[in-house]
Amino acid sequence: MLLFFLRRLGCNTKWVVSPLAVGFAFSMASLVTATDIINTASGTANNLEVPVNSNQTVANVVRPRLELVKSGDRAAAEPGDTIIYRLTLKNTGEITANNILITDILPLGINYVSTLTQASVTTGTSTIPTSLTGAVRSGQNVSFNFPSLAPGEALNVVYGAVITPDAVRGSGRNLAQESRSNTATHLVRIRPGILSDCGTIIGRVFIDKNGDGEQQPEEEGMPNAVIFMDDGNRITTDEKGLFSLGGVISGDRTGVLDLTSVPGYEIAENTRFIERNSQSRLVRVAPGGLVRMNFAITPLPEDTPPSPSSSPDASAQPNSTDTTDSPNSPNPSSSPSGLPRE
């Protein structure tokens, strides 16, 4: 009877066959590459000067070939938006791929929403809804499990993720991969939205009839009024006296009403807020904030007395030398000495 003993050292497997002729030994070695298994055998004996080698046999390794594609429903988003991602894993190989595990690494600030997950399997032109065996989230990693994919089948995974304010500090790029597939990526550009470092100024120029500094329903706005900002921006009000300025750098901002753009009007007196008696306004713009800058005006008084230098009586006074009624004035019929002319 022949007894076989197997010893394995790394990729080399040695077979010892007993009983054999005295001093004879038999061994076999296998080399595994990415696509092939290469097998050889050799034998030695005490009475052989060199080992006896066998021929080489090659066995092709057939593996599933998986291709992964990732896409999103938008290229840009801002905090508060929801983005829908789609993963498509297709088996383009010749054998079934078992124990499918897709790992998707989401960037900072983009959070997985489990309630927005759907799956389906596409075979040819037919797509059938299915369910995943598991979807596990660990930090920013999301894993999707599926039993198997036959050759030619494609697994479609659609899920949603919400954009949080932290996404502004992230890269917006996420990576997805199945251990036997390529790495698929998708990049979404994160816009800061209202969470940017800039703010917005809105306001109005109106005719204040009651002097309270606030526009009432019966107090109309002043169109075409001009406001100059401290950064050089020139703003003109619309037909209702309204204006707005976006993208204002945060911090203290100043606006000045150009009174020459509203002829016949002046800044309305305000007894409640002394600072509103000036034609300039100072506001503090917070990052992503919204502030108001209003200007109340009132018509100039019609009975404003003219200045003394412009008095019509003074300007119309003739420079007369007729001093007939003056007792000290000389008689034009008299001589310089006061005697009667001859």
NUKOLRO-406203 format. One record per residue: residue number from 0; residue in one letter; z, x, y of N, C-alpha, C in turn. Coordinates in steps of 0.1 Angstrom, whole numbers. Each point is the difference from the previous one (the first is absolute). Layout:
NUKOLRO-406203
PAMI|pos|code|n_c3|n_c1|n_c2|ca_c3|ca_c1|ca_c2|c_c3|c_c1|c_c2
PAMI|NUM|A|Z|X|Y|Z|X|Y|Z|X|Y
...
//
This chain:
NUKOLRO-406203
PAMI|pos|code|n_c3|n_c1|n_c2|ca_c3|ca_c1|ca_c2|c_c3|c_c1|c_c2
PAMI|0|M|0|9|-12|0|-9|12|0|9|12
PAMI|1|L|-8|-5|11|0|7|12|9|-6|10
PAMI|2|L|8|8|7|9|-5|10|-4|5|14
PAMI|3|F|-1|-9|10|-4|4|13|11|0|10
PAMI|4|F|1|10|7|11|1|10|-7|2|14
PAMI|5|L|4|-7|10|-6|0|14|10|6|10
PAMI|6|R|-5|10|7|7|6|11|-9|0|12
PAMI|7|R|6|-5|11|-8|-1|12|6|9|11
PAMI|8|L|-9|9|6|5|8|11|-10|-2|11
PAMI|9|G|4|-8|11|-9|-3|11|-11|-8|-5
PAMI|10|C|-13|4|3|-12|-6|-4|-5|5|-14
PAMI|11|N|7|10|-5|-4|6|-13|8|-7|-11
PAMI|12|T|-6|-4|-11|7|-6|-11|-3|8|-12
PAMI|13|K|10|5|-7|-1|8|-12|3|-7|-12
PAMI|14|W|-9|0|-10|2|-7|-13|3|11|-10
PAMI|15|V|11|-1|-7|3|9|-11|-1|-8|-13
PAMI|16|V|-9|5|-9|-3|-7|-12|6|8|-12
PAMI|17|S|8|-7|-8|7|6|-11|0|-9|-12
PAMI|18|P|-2|4|-13|-2|15|-3|-14|4|1
PAMI|19|L|-3|12|4|-13|6|1|1|13|-7
PAMI|20|A|-12|7|1|0|13|-6|10|9|8
PAMI|21|V|5|10|-7|10|8|6|-5|6|13
PAMI|22|G|8|-2|11|-3|6|13|-11|-7|8
PAMI|23|F|-3|-12|-3|-10|-8|7|6|-10|9
PAMI|24|A|-5|-1|13|5|-9|10|-12|-7|6
PAMI|25|F|3|-12|5|-11|-9|6|6|-5|13
PAMI|26|S|-8|1|11|4|-6|13|-11|-7|7
PAMI|27|M|4|-9|9|-10|-8|8|4|0|14
PAMI|28|A|-9|1|10|3|0|14|-8|-11|7
PAMI|29|S|5|-7|10|-7|-10|8|2|3|15
PAMI|30|L|-11|-1|7|0|2|15|-4|-13|6
PAMI|31|V|8|-5|9|-3|-13|6|-4|3|15
PAMI|32|T|-12|-4|4|-4|1|14|0|-14|6
PAMI|33|A|-6|-1|12|1|-13|7|-9|-10|-7
PAMI|34|T|-11|4|-6|-9|-9|-6|-2|2|-15
PAMI|35|D|4|11|-6|-2|3|-14|12|5|-8
PAMI|36|I|0|-1|-13|10|6|-9|-8|10|-9
PAMI|37|I|3|13|2|-7|10|-7|9|5|-11
PAMI|38|N|-5|-1|-13|8|3|-12|-6|12|-8
PAMI|39|T|9|9|-4|-4|11|-9|11|3|-10
PAMI|40|A|-4|6|-11|10|4|-11|-3|14|-4
PAMI|41|S|10|7|-5|-1|13|-5|9|2|-12
PAMI|42|G|-3|10|-8|8|3|-12|2|15|-1
PAMI|43|T|12|4|-5|3|14|-2|6|2|-14
PAMI|44|A|-1|12|-5|6|3|-13|4|15|0
PAMI|45|N|9|4|-9|4|14|-1|-11|9|-4
PAMI|46|N|-10|-5|-7|-11|8|-5|-12|-1|9
PAMI|47|L|1|-7|12|-11|-1|9|3|9|12
PAMI|48|E|-11|8|3|2|9|12|0|-8|13
PAMI|49|V|-8|-10|2|-1|-8|12|2|-15|-4
PAMI|50|P|4|-8|10|2|-14|-3|-14|-7|-2
PAMI|51|V|0|-10|-8|-12|-8|-2|0|-12|9
PAMI|52|N|-10|-1|9|0|-11|10|-10|-11|-4
PAMI|53|S|4|-12|3|-9|-11|-3|-10|-3|12
PAMI|54|N|-8|-10|-3|-9|-4|11|8|-8|11
PAMI|55|Q|-5|-2|11|6|-7|11|-5|-15|1
PAMI|56|T|10|-9|1|-4|-14|1|5|-5|14
PAMI|57|V|-8|-9|6|2|-5|13|1|-15|0
PAMI|58|A|11|-6|4|1|-14|1|0|-4|15
PAMI|59|N|-9|-9|4|0|-5|14|12|-9|2
PAMI|60|V|6|2|11|11|-9|5|-6|-11|8
PAMI|61|V|2|-12|-4|-5|-12|8|12|-6|7
PAMI|62|R|0|0|14|10|-6|8|-5|-11|8
PAMI|63|P|9|-9|5|-4|-10|9|-4|7|14
PAMI|64|R|-10|-6|6|-4|6|13|3|-11|10
PAMI|65|L|9|2|9|5|-10|10|-4|4|14
PAMI|66|E|-5|-9|7|-4|2|14|8|-10|9
PAMI|67|L|6|5|10|9|-8|9|-6|-1|14
PAMI|68|V|-1|-12|6|-4|-2|14|10|-8|7
PAMI|69|K|4|5|12|9|-7|8|-6|-4|14
PAMI|70|S|3|-12|5|-5|-5|12|10|-9|7
PAMI|71|G|-2|-3|13|9|-8|8|-8|-10|8
PAMI|72|D|6|-11|4|-7|-10|8|-1|3|15
PAMI|73|R|5|12|4|-1|4|14|1|15|2
PAMI|74|A|-6|5|10|1|14|3|10|4|10
PAMI|75|A|5|-10|7|10|2|11|10|-11|-1
PAMI|76|A|13|3|3|10|-11|0|11|5|9
PAMI|77|E|9|-9|3|12|3|9|12|-7|-6
PAMI|78|P|12|5|4|12|-6|-6|1|-15|1
PAMI|79|G|3|-6|-12|1|-14|-1|-12|-6|-8
PAMI|80|D|-11|8|-1|-12|-4|-8|3|1|-15
PAMI|81|T|-8|-7|-7|0|1|-15|-14|5|-4
PAMI|82|I|0|10|-8|-13|6|-5|-1|-3|-15
PAMI|83|I|-12|-4|-5|-2|-3|-14|-8|12|-6
PAMI|84|Y|6|6|-10|-6|11|-7|-6|-5|-13
PAMI|85|R|-10|7|-5|-7|-4|-12|-2|13|-9
PAMI|86|L|5|0|-12|-2|11|-9|-9|-5|-12
PAMI|87|T|-11|8|-3|-9|-3|-11|0|12|-9
PAMI|88|L|5|-2|-12|-1|10|-10|-9|-4|-11
PAMI|89|K|-11|8|-2|-10|-3|-10|-1|10|-11
PAMI|90|N|-1|-5|-12|-1|9|-12|-15|2|-3
PAMI|91|T|-5|12|4|-14|3|-2|-2|9|-12
PAMI|92|G|11|1|-8|-1|8|-13|-5|-8|-11
PAMI|93|E|2|6|-12|-5|-6|-13|11|-6|-9
PAMI|94|I|13|3|4|11|-5|-8|9|-8|9
PAMI|95|T|9|-8|-6|10|-8|8|11|9|6
PAMI|96|A|3|-3|13|11|8|6|13|-9|-1
PAMI|97|N|10|5|-6|12|-7|-2|11|5|10
PAMI|98|N|10|-9|1|12|3|9|-5|4|14
PAMI|99|I|-7|-9|7|-4|3|13|12|0|10
PAMI|100|L|1|11|8|10|1|10|-6|5|13
PAMI|101|I|-1|-8|10|-6|4|13|12|2|10
PAMI|102|T|1|11|6|10|3|10|-6|1|13
PAMI|103|D|5|-8|10|-5|0|13|11|5|10
PAMI|104|I|-3|10|7|10|6|10|-3|-5|14
PAMI|105|L|8|-9|5|-2|-5|13|6|9|11
PAMI|106|P|-7|1|12|5|9|10|13|-6|7
PAMI|107|L|6|8|8|12|-5|7|-3|-12|9
PAMI|108|G|9|-10|-1|-1|-12|8|-9|-11|-5
PAMI|109|I|-6|2|-12|-9|-10|-6|7|-4|-13
PAMI|110|N|6|-12|0|8|-5|-11|-6|-10|-9
PAMI|111|Y|1|2|-13|-6|-9|-10|7|-14|0
PAMI|112|V|-9|-10|-1|5|-14|-1|-4|-5|-14
PAMI|113|S|11|-2|-8|-3|-4|-14|-6|-14|-1
PAMI|114|T|3|-9|9|-5|-13|-1|-15|-1|2
PAMI|115|L|-6|10|5|-14|0|3|-9|8|-10
PAMI|116|T|5|0|-12|-7|8|-10|-7|-9|-10
PAMI|117|Q|-13|3|-3|-8|-7|-9|-8|10|-8
PAMI|118|A|-4|-4|-12|-8|9|-9|-11|-8|-7
PAMI|119|S|-10|7|-4|-11|-6|-8|-8|11|-7
PAMI|120|V|-7|-4|-11|-8|9|-8|-15|-4|1
PAMI|121|T|-8|10|3|-14|-3|2|-8|6|-12
PAMI|122|T|-8|-8|-7|-8|5|-11|-14|-5|3
PAMI|123|G|-9|10|3|-14|-4|4|0|-7|13
PAMI|124|T|-4|-13|0|0|-8|12|11|-10|0
PAMI|125|S|8|0|-10|11|-10|-1|14|6|4
PAMI|126|T|7|-7|8|13|4|4|10|-10|-3
PAMI|127|I|11|4|-8|10|-9|-5|13|4|6
PAMI|128|P|8|-9|6|13|3|5|9|4|-11
PAMI|129|T|9|9|2|10|5|-10|13|3|7
PAMI|130|S|9|4|-8|13|4|6|4|14|-4
PAMI|131|L|7|7|8|4|14|-3|12|0|-8
PAMI|132|T|2|10|-9|12|0|-8|12|5|8
PAMI|133|G|-3|5|12|11|5|9|-5|6|13
PAMI|134|A|7|-2|11|-2|6|12|13|5|6
PAMI|135|V|2|13|0|13|5|4|-1|8|13
PAMI|136|R|9|-2|9|0|7|12|12|10|0
PAMI|137|S|-3|12|4|11|10|1|-3|8|13
PAMI|138|G|8|-4|10|-3|6|13|-14|-4|5
PAMI|139|Q|-8|10|3|-14|-3|5|-10|0|-12
PAMI|140|N|5|2|-12|-9|0|-12|0|-14|-6
PAMI|141|V|-12|-5|-3|-1|-12|-7|-8|2|-13
PAMI|142|S|5|-4|-11|-7|2|-13|-4|-14|-6
PAMI|143|F|-12|0|-5|-6|-12|-7|-3|3|-14
PAMI|144|N|5|-8|-10|-2|2|-14|-9|-10|-6
PAMI|145|F|-8|4|-9|-9|-9|-7|-2|5|-14
PAMI|146|P|-2|-9|-10|0|5|-14|-12|9|-3
PAMI|147|S|-12|-5|2|-12|8|-4|-12|-5|7
PAMI|148|L|-10|9|0|-13|-3|6|-11|5|-10
PAMI|149|A|-8|-9|-4|-11|3|-10|-11|7|8
PAMI|150|P|-9|6|-7|-12|7|7|-8|-11|8
PAMI|151|G|-3|4|13|-7|-9|8|8|-10|8
PAMI|152|E|13|-1|-3|9|-10|7|5|7|13
PAMI|153|A|4|-9|9|6|5|13|12|-8|3
PAMI|154|L|11|6|4|12|-6|4|1|-1|15
PAMI|155|N|1|-12|6|1|-2|14|14|-3|4
PAMI|156|V|6|7|9|14|-3|5|-1|-1|15
PAMI|157|V|4|-12|5|0|-3|14|15|-2|4
PAMI|158|Y|4|7|10|14|-2|5|1|1|15
PAMI|159|G|10|-5|6|2|1|14|11|10|4
PAMI|160|A|-1|5|12|11|9|6|1|-4|14
PAMI|161|V|12|1|5|3|-3|14|2|13|8
PAMI|162|I|-6|0|12|1|11|9|13|-1|8
PAMI|163|T|9|10|-1|13|0|8|-2|10|11
PAMI|164|P|10|-1|10|-1|10|11|0|15|-4
PAMI|165|D|6|3|-11|0|14|-5|-13|5|-3
PAMI|166|A|-10|-9|-2|-14|4|-4|-6|8|11
PAMI|167|V|5|-1|13|-6|7|11|3|15|-3
PAMI|168|R|10|4|-6|4|14|-3|-6|5|-13
PAMI|169|G|-7|-9|-8|-6|4|-12|-14|4|1
PAMI|170|S|-6|3|-11|-14|5|0|-10|-12|-2
PAMI|171|G|5|-11|-6|-9|-11|-2|-9|1|-12
PAMI|172|R|1|11|-8|-8|3|-11|8|-1|-13
PAMI|173|N|-4|-8|-10|7|-1|-12|-9|5|-12
PAMI|174|L|6|4|-11|-7|6|-11|3|-9|-13
PAMI|175|A|-10|-2|-8|2|-7|-12|-7|7|-12
PAMI|176|Q|7|0|-12|-6|7|-11|5|-5|-13
PAMI|177|E|-8|0|-10|4|-2|-14|-1|14|-6
PAMI|178|S|9|4|-9|1|14|-5|-13|5|-5
PAMI|179|R|-9|-9|-5|-13|4|-5|-12|-3|9
PAMI|180|S|3|-3|13|-11|-3|9|0|9|12
PAMI|181|N|-9|-2|9|0|7|12|10|-5|10
PAMI|182|T|2|7|11|10|-5|11|-8|-8|10
PAMI|183|A|4|-12|2|-7|-8|10|9|-1|13
PAMI|184|T|-6|0|12|8|-1|12|-6|-11|9
PAMI|185|H|9|-4|9|-4|-9|11|7|3|13
PAMI|186|L|-7|1|11|7|3|13|-1|-12|9
PAMI|187|V|11|-3|6|1|-11|10|5|6|12
PAMI|188|R|-7|-2|12|5|6|12|11|-9|6
PAMI|189|I|11|5|3|11|-8|5|0|0|15
PAMI|190|R|-2|-12|6|1|-1|14|14|-4|4
PAMI|191|P|5|6|11|14|-3|4|3|-14|4
PAMI|192|G|-10|-8|5|2|-13|4|10|-1|12
PAMI|193|I|9|-10|-1|9|-2|11|11|11|-1
PAMI|194|L|0|8|-10|11|10|-2|-5|13|6
PAMI|195|S|-10|0|8|-4|13|6|9|5|11
PAMI|196|D|-2|12|5|8|5|10|-3|-6|14
PAMI|197|C|-11|-7|1|-4|-7|12|4|-14|1
PAMI|198|G|1|-5|12|4|-14|2|-11|-8|8
PAMI|199|T|4|-12|5|-9|-8|7|8|-6|12
PAMI|200|I|-7|0|11|5|-6|13|-8|-13|3
PAMI|201|I|7|-11|2|-7|-12|4|7|-5|13
PAMI|202|G|-7|-8|8|6|-5|12|-9|-9|8
PAMI|203|R|4|-4|12|-8|-9|8|4|2|14
PAMI|204|V|-10|-4|9|2|0|14|-1|-15|4
PAMI|205|F|10|-5|7|0|-15|3|6|-2|14
PAMI|206|I|-3|-12|5|5|-4|13|14|-7|-2
PAMI|207|D|10|6|4|14|-5|-2|3|-9|12
PAMI|208|K|1|-13|-3|3|-10|11|14|-2|2
PAMI|209|N|9|2|-10|14|-3|2|9|12|0
PAMI|210|G|-6|12|-1|7|12|2|9|4|-12
PAMI|211|D|-2|-6|-12|9|4|-11|-6|12|-8
PAMI|212|G|-11|4|3|-6|12|-7|-6|-4|-13
PAMI|213|E|0|-12|-4|-6|-4|-13|-11|-11|3
PAMI|214|Q|-11|1|-8|-11|-9|2|3|-14|-6
PAMI|215|Q|-1|-10|8|2|-14|-4|-14|-6|-2
PAMI|216|P|0|-12|-7|-13|-6|-3|-8|-3|12
PAMI|217|E|6|-3|11|-8|-3|12|-4|13|8
PAMI|218|E|4|11|-4|-2|13|7|-12|7|-7
PAMI|219|E|-11|0|8|-12|6|-6|-1|15|0
PAMI|220|G|-8|6|-9|-1|14|0|-10|5|10
PAMI|221|M|0|13|3|-9|6|9|-11|8|-7
PAMI|222|P|-12|-4|0|-11|7|-7|-4|12|8
PAMI|223|N|-6|10|-7|-5|12|6|10|9|7
PAMI|224|A|13|-2|-3|10|9|6|-1|13|-8
PAMI|225|V|3|11|7|-1|14|-6|13|6|-2
PAMI|226|I|3|6|-12|13|7|-2|-4|14|-5
PAMI|227|F|6|10|6|-2|14|-3|12|4|-8
PAMI|228|M|-3|7|-12|11|5|-9|2|15|4
PAMI|229|D|11|5|-5|4|14|3|-9|10|-7
PAMI|230|D|-7|-4|-10|-10|9|-7|-14|-1|6
PAMI|231|G|-2|-8|11|-13|-1|6|-8|-12|-4
PAMI|232|N|5|-8|-10|-7|-12|-4|-1|-10|11
PAMI|233|R|-11|-6|2|-2|-11|10|-2|-13|-7
PAMI|234|I|9|-10|2|-1|-13|-7|-3|-11|10
PAMI|235|T|-9|-9|-4|-3|-11|9|3|-13|-8
PAMI|236|T|7|-9|7|4|-13|-6|-12|-9|-2
PAMI|237|D|2|-9|-10|-11|-10|-3|1|-12|9
PAMI|238|E|-8|-10|-3|0|-12|9|13|-7|1
PAMI|239|K|9|3|-10|14|-7|0|10|10|5
PAMI|240|G|-4|12|5|10|9|5|7|8|-11
PAMI|241|L|-5|0|-12|6|7|-12|-7|13|-2
PAMI|242|F|8|10|-6|-6|13|-3|8|5|-12
PAMI|243|S|-6|10|-7|6|6|-12|-5|14|-1
PAMI|244|L|8|9|-5|-4|14|-2|6|5|-13
PAMI|245|G|-9|3|-10|4|5|-13|-1|15|-1
PAMI|246|G|7|5|-10|0|15|-2|7|8|10
PAMI|247|V|11|-6|5|8|7|11|9|9|-7
PAMI|248|I|1|12|4|9|10|-5|14|-4|3
PAMI|249|S|9|1|-11|13|-5|2|8|9|10
PAMI|250|G|10|-7|6|8|7|11|0|-9|12
PAMI|251|D|5|6|11|0|-8|13|-14|0|6
PAMI|252|R|-4|-12|3|-14|-2|6|2|-7|13
PAMI|253|T|-9|3|10|1|-6|13|-14|-6|3
PAMI|254|G|1|-12|6|-12|-7|5|2|-4|15
PAMI|255|V|-11|1|7|1|-3|15|-11|-10|3
PAMI|256|L|3|-11|7|-9|-10|4|-7|4|13
PAMI|257|D|-13|1|-1|-8|3|12|-1|-12|9
PAMI|258|L|8|0|11|0|-12|9|-13|-2|7
PAMI|259|T|-9|10|1|-13|-2|6|-9|-8|-8
PAMI|260|S|3|-1|-13|-8|-9|-9|4|-14|1
PAMI|261|V|11|-3|7|4|-14|2|2|-3|15
PAMI|262|P|-10|0|8|1|-1|15|7|-13|3
PAMI|263|G|8|0|10|7|-12|5|13|-2|-8
PAMI|264|Y|4|9|-9|12|-2|-8|9|13|1
PAMI|265|E|12|-2|-3|10|11|0|9|-3|-12
PAMI|266|I|9|10|-4|9|-2|-11|10|-10|4
PAMI|267|A|2|-10|-9|10|-11|3|14|6|0
PAMI|268|E|8|-5|9|14|4|0|8|-6|-12
PAMI|269|N|8|8|-6|7|-4|-12|15|3|3
PAMI|270|T|8|-10|0|14|1|3|8|3|-13
PAMI|271|R|-6|-2|-11|8|1|-13|-2|14|-5
PAMI|272|F|-12|6|1|-2|14|-5|-6|8|11
PAMI|273|I|8|8|6|-3|8|11|-12|9|-3
PAMI|274|E|-1|6|-12|-10|9|-3|-14|-7|0
PAMI|275|R|-1|-13|-1|-13|-7|1|-5|-2|14
PAMI|276|N|7|5|10|-4|-1|13|-10|12|4
PAMI|277|S|-2|8|-10|-10|11|2|-13|-3|-6
PAMI|278|Q|-11|6|4|-13|-2|-6|-2|8|-12
PAMI|279|S|10|8|-4|-1|8|-13|10|-6|-10
PAMI|280|R|-3|3|-13|8|-5|-10|2|12|-10
PAMI|281|L|13|1|-5|3|10|-10|4|-7|-13
PAMI|282|V|-6|4|-11|3|-6|-13|2|11|-10
PAMI|283|R|7|-3|-10|2|10|-11|-8|-6|-13
PAMI|284|V|-9|8|-4|-9|-4|-12|6|7|-12
PAMI|285|A|4|-8|-10|5|6|-12|-12|2|-10
PAMI|286|P|1|9|-9|-11|2|-10|-3|-13|-7
PAMI|287|G|-12|-4|1|-5|-13|-6|6|-12|7
PAMI|288|G|5|2|12|7|-11|7|-10|-8|9
PAMI|289|L|5|-11|5|-7|-8|10|9|-3|12
PAMI|290|V|-5|3|12|8|-2|12|-8|-8|10
PAMI|291|R|7|-7|9|-6|-8|10|2|6|14
PAMI|292|M|-11|-1|8|0|5|14|-6|-10|9
PAMI|293|N|8|-8|7|-5|-11|8|1|4|15
PAMI|294|F|-9|-6|8|0|2|15|0|-14|6
PAMI|295|A|10|-3|9|0|-12|7|-4|2|14
PAMI|296|I|-10|-7|5|-4|1|14|1|-13|7
PAMI|297|T|-1|1|14|1|-12|8|-9|2|12
PAMI|298|P|-5|-11|6|-9|2|12|7|6|12
PAMI|299|L|-7|7|7|5|6|13|3|-12|9
PAMI|300|P|11|1|8|3|-11|10|-11|0|10
PAMI|301|E|-4|-13|4|-10|-2|10|4|3|14
PAMI|302|D|13|-2|3|5|2|14|7|14|2
PAMI|303|T|-6|10|-7|6|13|2|-3|5|14
PAMI|304|P|10|3|8|-2|4|14|-7|13|0
PAMI|305|P|-10|2|9|-7|13|2|9|10|6
PAMI|306|S|-3|12|-3|8|11|5|-2|1|16
PAMI|307|P|10|5|7|-1|1|15|-12|8|4
PAMI|308|S|-4|10|-6|-11|8|4|-13|-7|-1
PAMI|309|S|0|-11|-8|-13|-8|-2|1|-13|7
PAMI|310|S|10|-2|10|1|-13|7|-12|-2|9
PAMI|311|P|-6|-12|-1|-12|-3|8|4|0|15
PAMI|312|D|12|-4|3|4|-1|15|0|14|6
PAMI|313|A|6|10|-9|1|13|6|-14|7|0
PAMI|314|S|-8|-3|-10|-13|7|0|-9|-6|11
PAMI|315|A|2|-13|4|-9|-7|9|5|2|15
PAMI|316|Q|11|7|2|5|1|14|-9|9|8
PAMI|317|P|-6|-5|11|-9|9|7|7|10|8
PAMI|318|N|-7|11|2|5|11|8|-4|-1|14
PAMI|319|S|6|-11|7|-4|-4|14|7|9|10
PAMI|320|T|-8|2|11|6|7|12|2|-9|11
PAMI|321|D|-1|-13|-2|2|-11|10|15|-2|2
PAMI|322|T|6|6|10|14|-2|3|2|-6|13
PAMI|323|T|-8|-10|3|1|-7|13|13|-6|3
PAMI|324|D|6|-5|-11|13|-7|2|11|9|0
PAMI|325|S|-2|13|-3|11|9|0|3|4|14
PAMI|326|P|13|0|3|4|3|13|-2|15|3
PAMI|327|N|0|8|-10|-2|15|2|-14|4|0
PAMI|328|S|-9|-8|-4|-14|4|0|-6|0|13
PAMI|329|P|-8|10|3|-6|1|13|-11|-11|2
PAMI|330|N|-1|-3|13|-10|-10|4|-14|7|0
PAMI|331|P|-9|-6|-8|-13|7|-1|-7|1|14
PAMI|332|S|4|-9|10|-6|1|13|7|10|9
PAMI|333|S|11|7|-5|7|9|8|-4|14|-4
PAMI|334|S|3|10|8|-3|14|-3|11|5|-8
PAMI|335|P|-2|12|-6|11|6|-8|13|1|7
PAMI|336|S|-1|2|13|12|1|8|7|-13|3
PAMI|337|G|-6|-11|-4|5|-13|3|-4|-6|13
PAMI|338|L|-7|7|7|-5|-5|13|-13|-8|-2
PAMI|339|P|-3|-9|9|-12|-8|-2|-12|8|2
PAMI|340|R|-10|-3|-8|-12|8|1|-8|-5|13
PAMI|341|E|-7|9|5|-8|-3|11|-13|-6|-4
//
